[in-house]
Amino acid sequence: MDAGCGTGLLMDQIFHIDDLSDQLKSNYVGIDISLNMLNILKLKLNESDKVKLINLILADLESLPFRKNIFDCVFSITVFQNLVNLENGVENLIRVGKNKSEITISILKKKLNMKEFEELVVNKIYDYQIYNNPKIEDFFIIGKINDNEE
């Protein structure tokens, strides 16, 4: 799941990984709150052979319309600075991701400092690393979902 897929920048990167099978690629779910962004992505997809492999959903990251534990991998890149409630956004990503599945979240550095960002996820994600590359405007946390219910 790509929460906040926008015009498909992450999707473009995923689809350029030759090692991924079409089956894995066909499970890509892009979510965005902006119908305009999804329409731009849909136009891009219509010009390619990927259109049948992508699922696009108009939804708010703070209220995802999915049941628990369905995604094997969760991404949310440069979206969290736009949320009203950051903690609610994290909770929703954790809820829809399977226990022990991979999760990647980034946020613009100008929105939160690294310690505040880590505090958002410290009890929800394990085996995580925080990436703070001075050449990139985001902090990244990459780890595994800790559901605590299993």
GROMACS elastic network, one bead per residue, 0.5 to 0.9 nm:
[ bonds ]
;  ai    aj funct       b0    kb
    1     5     6  0.88103   500
    1    27     6  0.83086   500
    1    28     6  0.60340   500
    1    30     6  0.60025   500
    1    31     6  0.74452   500
    1    71     6  0.65002   500
    1    72     6  0.81201   500
    1    73     6  0.62850   500
    1    75     6  0.60963   500
    1    76     6  0.83409   500
    1    97     6  0.86308   500
    2     5     6  0.53577   500
    2     8     6  0.89389   500
    2    10     6  0.77050   500
    2    11     6  0.78733   500
    2    28     6  0.75297   500
    2    29     6  0.61269   500
    2    31     6  0.61087   500
    2    32     6  0.85354   500
    2    73     6  0.86214   500
    2    74     6  0.62519   500
    2    76     6  0.58958   500
    2    77     6  0.80267   500
    3     6     6  0.87354   500
    3    29     6  0.82598   500
    3    30     6  0.62725   500
    3    32     6  0.63878   500
    3    59     6  0.89045   500
    3    60     6  0.86500   500
    3    61     6  0.63882   500
    3    74     6  0.74577   500
    3    75     6  0.60246   500
    3    77     6  0.76606   500
    3    79     6  0.79179   500
    3    93     6  0.82200   500
    4    30     6  0.71997   500
    4    31     6  0.54493   500
    4    33     6  0.71979   500
    4    34     6  0.87694   500
    4    59     6  0.89942   500
    4    60     6  0.85261   500
    4    61     6  0.73067   500
    4    75     6  0.84336   500
    4    76     6  0.60645   500
    4    77     6  0.70585   500
    4    78     6  0.80017   500
    4    79     6  0.59509   500
    4    80     6  0.89462   500
    5     8     6  0.53953   500
    5     9     6  0.73006   500
    5    10     6  0.70671   500
    5    11     6  0.75951   500
    5    29     6  0.87971   500
    5    30     6  0.52936   500
    5    31     6  0.56228   500
    5    32     6  0.56678   500
    5    37     6  0.82471   500
    5    38     6  0.80062   500
    5    41     6  0.87438   500
    5    56     6  0.88276   500
    5    75     6  0.88870   500
    5    76     6  0.77919   500
    5    77     6  0.80194   500
    5    79     6  0.88641   500
    6     9     6  0.74077   500
    6    10     6  0.89422   500
    6    30     6  0.82126   500
    6    31     6  0.78721   500
    6    32     6  0.60485   500
    6    33     6  0.85729   500
    6    34     6  0.75374   500
    6    36     6  0.87830   500
    6    37     6  0.50718   500
    6    38     6  0.63866   500
    6    40     6  0.83948   500
    6    41     6  0.72557   500
    7    10     6  0.87606   500
    7    11     6  0.87031   500
    7    37     6  0.53659   500
    7    38     6  0.63994   500
    7    39     6  0.82185   500
    7    40     6  0.59457   500
    7    42     6  0.83217   500
    7    44     6  0.81940   500
    8    12     6  0.60726   500
    8    13     6  0.87542   500
    8    30     6  0.79416   500
    8    37     6  0.86867   500
    8    38     6  0.84820   500
    8    40     6  0.88262   500
    8    41     6  0.59193   500
    8    44     6  0.85975   500
    9    12     6  0.52329   500
    9    13     6  0.66912   500
    9    14     6  0.89459   500
   10    13     6  0.51279   500
   10    14     6  0.62557   500
   10    15     6  0.86779   500
   10    75     6  0.88467   500
   10    77     6  0.81166   500
   11    14     6  0.50047   500
   11    15     6  0.60991   500
   11    16     6  0.86238   500
   11    28     6  0.80581   500
   11    30     6  0.81376   500
   12    15     6  0.52985   500
   12    16     6  0.64250   500
   13    16     6  0.52507   500
   13    17     6  0.69278   500
   14    17     6  0.55657   500
   14    18     6  0.88942   500
   14    20     6  0.82010   500
   14    25     6  0.78563   500
   15    18     6  0.75364   500
   15    20     6  0.78421   500
   15    25     6  0.69561   500
   15    50     6  0.85562   500
   16    19     6  0.89105   500
   16    20     6  0.87105   500
   17    20     6  0.59226   500
   18    21     6  0.77250   500
   20    23     6  0.81148   500
   20    24     6  0.62874   500
   20    25     6  0.68130   500
   21    24     6  0.53203   500
   21    25     6  0.63550   500
   21    26     6  0.86070   500
   22    26     6  0.58744   500
   22    27     6  0.86664   500
   22    53     6  0.77483   500
   23    26     6  0.50721   500
   23    27     6  0.66463   500
   23    53     6  0.83960   500
   24    27     6  0.53808   500
   24    28     6  0.72332   500
   25    28     6  0.54930   500
   25    50     6  0.89157   500
   25    53     6  0.63532   500
   25    54     6  0.76468   500
   26    29     6  0.84231   500
   26    50     6  0.86013   500
   26    52     6  0.75445   500
   26    54     6  0.59060   500
   26    55     6  0.79761   500
   27    53     6  0.71220   500
   27    54     6  0.71163   500
   27    55     6  0.75763   500
   28    53     6  0.71697   500
   28    54     6  0.55803   500
   28    55     6  0.62856   500
   28    56     6  0.85738   500
   29    54     6  0.63026   500
   29    56     6  0.58577   500
   29    57     6  0.74030   500
   30    38     6  0.85148   500
   30    54     6  0.74171   500
   30    55     6  0.61116   500
   30    57     6  0.62238   500
   30    58     6  0.86165   500
   31    34     6  0.89678   500
   31    38     6  0.81334   500
   31    55     6  0.84904   500
   31    56     6  0.58934   500
   31    58     6  0.58557   500
   31    59     6  0.60311   500
   31    60     6  0.78388   500
   31    61     6  0.77966   500
   31    64     6  0.88567   500
   32    35     6  0.73365   500
   32    37     6  0.73502   500
   32    38     6  0.67425   500
   32    56     6  0.80571   500
   32    57     6  0.66879   500
   32    58     6  0.53788   500
   32    59     6  0.56465   500
   32    60     6  0.66501   500
   32    61     6  0.75681   500
   33    36     6  0.89605   500
   33    37     6  0.83109   500
   33    38     6  0.84584   500
   33    57     6  0.85073   500
   33    58     6  0.55029   500
   33    60     6  0.50367   500
   33    61     6  0.75077   500
   34    37     6  0.53069   500
   34    38     6  0.64675   500
   34    39     6  0.86943   500
   34    58     6  0.69706   500
   34    59     6  0.81729   500
   34    60     6  0.88392   500
   35    38     6  0.50765   500
   35    39     6  0.60650   500
   35    40     6  0.86417   500
   35    58     6  0.64353   500
   36    39     6  0.50821   500
   36    40     6  0.62933   500
   36    41     6  0.86856   500
   37    40     6  0.51408   500
   37    41     6  0.62542   500
   37    42     6  0.85883   500
   38    42     6  0.60097   500
   38    43     6  0.86185   500
   38    56     6  0.71023   500
   38    57     6  0.80122   500
   38    58     6  0.74737   500
   39    43     6  0.62056   500
   39    44     6  0.86108   500
   40    43     6  0.51777   500
   40    44     6  0.63441   500
   40    45     6  0.87093   500
   41    45     6  0.61470   500
   41    46     6  0.86193   500
   41    56     6  0.88746   500
   42    46     6  0.60953   500
   42    47     6  0.87563   500
   42    51     6  0.76807   500
   42    56     6  0.82226   500
   43    46     6  0.50918   500
   43    47     6  0.66121   500
   44    47     6  0.54002   500
   44    48     6  0.68665   500
   44    51     6  0.86630   500
   45    48     6  0.51523   500
   45    49     6  0.72040   500
   45    50     6  0.59140   500
   45    52     6  0.86586   500
   45    54     6  0.83255   500
   46    49     6  0.74635   500
   46    50     6  0.77604   500
   46    51     6  0.57211   500
   47    50     6  0.85270   500
   47    51     6  0.81281   500
   48    51     6  0.65682   500
   49    52     6  0.74030   500
   49    53     6  0.84251   500
   50    53     6  0.52842   500
   50    54     6  0.67085   500
   51    54     6  0.58338   500
   51    55     6  0.86125   500
   52    55     6  0.81517   500
   59    62     6  0.86591   500
   59    63     6  0.73770   500
   59    64     6  0.62971   500
   59    65     6  0.71063   500
   60    63     6  0.53503   500
   60    64     6  0.59587   500
   60    65     6  0.83823   500
   61    64     6  0.53874   500
   61    65     6  0.89452   500
   61    79     6  0.89156   500
   61    83     6  0.81028   500
   61    88     6  0.86223   500
   61    89     6  0.58781   500
   61    90     6  0.88207   500
   61    92     6  0.69483   500
   61    93     6  0.76896   500
   62    83     6  0.74856   500
   62    84     6  0.83855   500
   62    85     6  0.74164   500
   62    86     6  0.81992   500
   62    87     6  0.88616   500
   62    88     6  0.56927   500
   62    90     6  0.81178   500
   62    91     6  0.82007   500
   62    92     6  0.61857   500
   62    93     6  0.85255   500
   63    66     6  0.88786   500
   63    88     6  0.82027   500
   63    89     6  0.78036   500
   63    92     6  0.67061   500
   64    67     6  0.85579   500
   64    89     6  0.89727   500
   64    92     6  0.64062   500
   64    93     6  0.81049   500
   64    96     6  0.79912   500
   66    69     6  0.87960   500
   66    70     6  0.78195   500
   66    95     6  0.88189   500
   66    96     6  0.64559   500
   67    70     6  0.69159   500
   67    95     6  0.78814   500
   67    96     6  0.63068   500
   68    71     6  0.86376   500
   68    94     6  0.86023   500
   68    95     6  0.52245   500
   68    97     6  0.70269   500
   68    98     6  0.76009   500
   69    72     6  0.82256   500
   69    94     6  0.82484   500
   69    95     6  0.62616   500
   69    99     6  0.68525   500
   69   147     6  0.88158   500
   70    95     6  0.87646   500
   70    96     6  0.56358   500
   70    97     6  0.57615   500
   70    98     6  0.57627   500
   71    74     6  0.66721   500
   71    96     6  0.61107   500
   71    98     6  0.56630   500
   71   101     6  0.76699   500
   72    97     6  0.61634   500
   72    98     6  0.57757   500
   72    99     6  0.85663   500
   72   100     6  0.85440   500
   72   101     6  0.52017   500
   72   102     6  0.67695   500
   72   103     6  0.87759   500
   73    97     6  0.67162   500
   73    98     6  0.79360   500
   73   101     6  0.56707   500
   73   103     6  0.58855   500
   73   104     6  0.83382   500
   74    93     6  0.70074   500
   74    94     6  0.85180   500
   74    96     6  0.84616   500
   74    97     6  0.63994   500
   74   101     6  0.77658   500
   74   102     6  0.63119   500
   74   104     6  0.63326   500
   74   105     6  0.82767   500
   75    93     6  0.85257   500
   75   102     6  0.84531   500
   75   103     6  0.58571   500
   75   105     6  0.59916   500
   75   106     6  0.86128   500
   76    79     6  0.61798   500
   76    80     6  0.76118   500
   76    93     6  0.84837   500
   76   103     6  0.82752   500
   76   104     6  0.62852   500
   76   106     6  0.64440   500
   76   107     6  0.87304   500
   77    80     6  0.77856   500
   77   104     6  0.74331   500
   77   105     6  0.56744   500
   77   107     6  0.70268   500
   77   138     6  0.86828   500
   77   140     6  0.82824   500
   78    81     6  0.69994   500
   78    82     6  0.84668   500
   78   105     6  0.77406   500
   78   106     6  0.52810   500
   78   107     6  0.50080   500
   78   108     6  0.63118   500
   78   138     6  0.69748   500
   79    82     6  0.57116   500
   79    83     6  0.72422   500
   79   105     6  0.84129   500
   79   106     6  0.72127   500
   79   107     6  0.64572   500
   79   108     6  0.83433   500
   80    83     6  0.53036   500
   80    84     6  0.86641   500
   80    85     6  0.87878   500
   80    86     6  0.63847   500
   80    89     6  0.74518   500
   80    90     6  0.88125   500
   80   105     6  0.80350   500
   80   106     6  0.70438   500
   80   107     6  0.53882   500
   80   108     6  0.78582   500
   80   111     6  0.87774   500
   81    84     6  0.83322   500
   81    86     6  0.79337   500
   81   106     6  0.89245   500
   81   107     6  0.58040   500
   81   108     6  0.62719   500
   81   109     6  0.89829   500
   81   110     6  0.87104   500
   81   111     6  0.59100   500
   81   112     6  0.82475   500
   82    86     6  0.87671   500
   83    86     6  0.58401   500
   83    88     6  0.88438   500
   83    89     6  0.72339   500
   84    88     6  0.86621   500
   84    89     6  0.87076   500
   85    88     6  0.53736   500
   85    89     6  0.64575   500
   85    90     6  0.89807   500
   86    89     6  0.50517   500
   86    90     6  0.63815   500
   86    91     6  0.86992   500
   86   120     6  0.76962   500
   87    90     6  0.51364   500
   87    91     6  0.61790   500
   87    92     6  0.86790   500
   87   120     6  0.62360   500
   87   121     6  0.84123   500
   88    92     6  0.61953   500
   88    93     6  0.87206   500
   89    92     6  0.52250   500
   89    93     6  0.63901   500
   89    94     6  0.87171   500
   90    93     6  0.52003   500
   90    94     6  0.61802   500
   90    95     6  0.85344   500
   90   105     6  0.87433   500
   90   120     6  0.73491   500
   90   121     6  0.71770   500
   90   124     6  0.83685   500
   91    94     6  0.51371   500
   91    95     6  0.60070   500
   91    96     6  0.88086   500
   91   124     6  0.81980   500
   92    96     6  0.63789   500
   92    97     6  0.86124   500
   93    96     6  0.55572   500
   93    97     6  0.61997   500
   93   103     6  0.83610   500
   93   145     6  0.89309   500
   94    97     6  0.52695   500
   94    98     6  0.77812   500
   94    99     6  0.82431   500
   94   103     6  0.84041   500
   94   124     6  0.71643   500
   94   125     6  0.82815   500
   94   145     6  0.61596   500
   94   146     6  0.76017   500
   94   147     6  0.68711   500
   95    98     6  0.77286   500
   95    99     6  0.88968   500
   95   147     6  0.74315   500
   97   100     6  0.83384   500
   97   101     6  0.63888   500
   97   102     6  0.81544   500
   97   103     6  0.79862   500
   97   145     6  0.69248   500
   97   147     6  0.85135   500
   98   101     6  0.52915   500
   98   102     6  0.85415   500
   98   145     6  0.70531   500
   98   146     6  0.87149   500
   98   147     6  0.76589   500
   99   102     6  0.88582   500
   99   144     6  0.77206   500
   99   145     6  0.53963   500
   99   146     6  0.57397   500
   99   147     6  0.51952   500
   99   148     6  0.81757   500
   99   149     6  0.86631   500
   99   150     6  0.75524   500
  100   103     6  0.89912   500
  100   125     6  0.87054   500
  100   126     6  0.84905   500
  100   143     6  0.87887   500
  100   144     6  0.50715   500
  100   146     6  0.60574   500
  100   147     6  0.76632   500
  101   143     6  0.83132   500
  101   144     6  0.52893   500
  101   145     6  0.54869   500
  101   146     6  0.84124   500
  102   142     6  0.74461   500
  102   143     6  0.58449   500
  102   145     6  0.64318   500
  103   125     6  0.80281   500
  103   141     6  0.79723   500
  103   142     6  0.57817   500
  103   143     6  0.54829   500
  103   144     6  0.56133   500
  103   145     6  0.64326   500
  104   140     6  0.69372   500
  104   141     6  0.56899   500
  104   143     6  0.66486   500
  104   144     6  0.85405   500
  105   139     6  0.82822   500
  105   140     6  0.57366   500
  105   141     6  0.53731   500
  105   142     6  0.66634   500
  106   138     6  0.58852   500
  106   139     6  0.54008   500
  106   141     6  0.63264   500
  106   142     6  0.87271   500
  107   110     6  0.85046   500
  107   111     6  0.71822   500
  107   112     6  0.75998   500
  107   117     6  0.80375   500
  107   137     6  0.82964   500
  107   138     6  0.51391   500
  107   139     6  0.56031   500
  107   140     6  0.69033   500
  108   111     6  0.55693   500
  108   112     6  0.71772   500
  108   136     6  0.89817   500
  108   137     6  0.56825   500
  108   139     6  0.64047   500
  109   112     6  0.56027   500
  109   113     6  0.61504   500
  109   114     6  0.74989   500
  109   132     6  0.89144   500
  109   136     6  0.89580   500
  109   137     6  0.59228   500
  109   138     6  0.51836   500
  109   139     6  0.60049   500
  110   113     6  0.73353   500
  110   137     6  0.79849   500
  110   138     6  0.83590   500
  112   115     6  0.80917   500
  112   116     6  0.60798   500
  112   117     6  0.61953   500
  112   139     6  0.89593   500
  113   116     6  0.54866   500
  113   117     6  0.63151   500
  113   118     6  0.88050   500
  113   139     6  0.86248   500
  114   117     6  0.50335   500
  114   118     6  0.61790   500
  114   119     6  0.86816   500
  114   130     6  0.82220   500
  114   132     6  0.81389   500
  114   139     6  0.69520   500
  115   118     6  0.51019   500
  115   119     6  0.62213   500
  115   120     6  0.88493   500
  116   119     6  0.50893   500
  116   120     6  0.65488   500
  117   120     6  0.53715   500
  117   121     6  0.71944   500
  117   122     6  0.88930   500
  117   139     6  0.80633   500
  117   141     6  0.85212   500
  118   121     6  0.55483   500
  118   122     6  0.57831   500
  118   130     6  0.78209   500
  118   141     6  0.78721   500
  119   122     6  0.52842   500
  119   123     6  0.80636   500
  120   123     6  0.80305   500
  120   124     6  0.82154   500
  121   124     6  0.51205   500
  121   125     6  0.56822   500
  121   126     6  0.86141   500
  121   141     6  0.85964   500
  122   125     6  0.59314   500
  122   126     6  0.72959   500
  122   128     6  0.86367   500
  123   126     6  0.74410   500
  123   146     6  0.75141   500
  124   144     6  0.85142   500
  124   145     6  0.62439   500
  124   146     6  0.50336   500
  124   147     6  0.68220   500
  124   148     6  0.79591   500
  125   128     6  0.64694   500
  125   142     6  0.85348   500
  125   143     6  0.59954   500
  125   144     6  0.53597   500
  125   146     6  0.51282   500
  125   147     6  0.83504   500
  126   129     6  0.87861   500
  126   143     6  0.58290   500
  126   144     6  0.53719   500
  126   145     6  0.65501   500
  126   146     6  0.62324   500
  127   142     6  0.82294   500
  127   143     6  0.53076   500
  127   144     6  0.62185   500
  128   141     6  0.64259   500
  128   142     6  0.52925   500
  128   144     6  0.67050   500
  129   140     6  0.80115   500
  129   141     6  0.56594   500
  129   142     6  0.55345   500
  129   143     6  0.64500   500
  130   139     6  0.68927   500
  130   140     6  0.55257   500
  130   142     6  0.66522   500
  130   143     6  0.88814   500
  131   138     6  0.85666   500
  131   139     6  0.57979   500
  131   141     6  0.64123   500
  131   142     6  0.81145   500
  132   135     6  0.86304   500
  132   136     6  0.75934   500
  132   137     6  0.87007   500
  132   138     6  0.72834   500
  132   139     6  0.52077   500
  132   140     6  0.68295   500
  133   136     6  0.54621   500
  133   137     6  0.80038   500
  133   138     6  0.79877   500
  133   139     6  0.75819   500
  133   140     6  0.89607   500
  134   137     6  0.73109   500
  134   138     6  0.88459   500
  136   139     6  0.78577   500
  146   149     6  0.84919   500
  146   150     6  0.88944   500
  147   150     6  0.66292   500
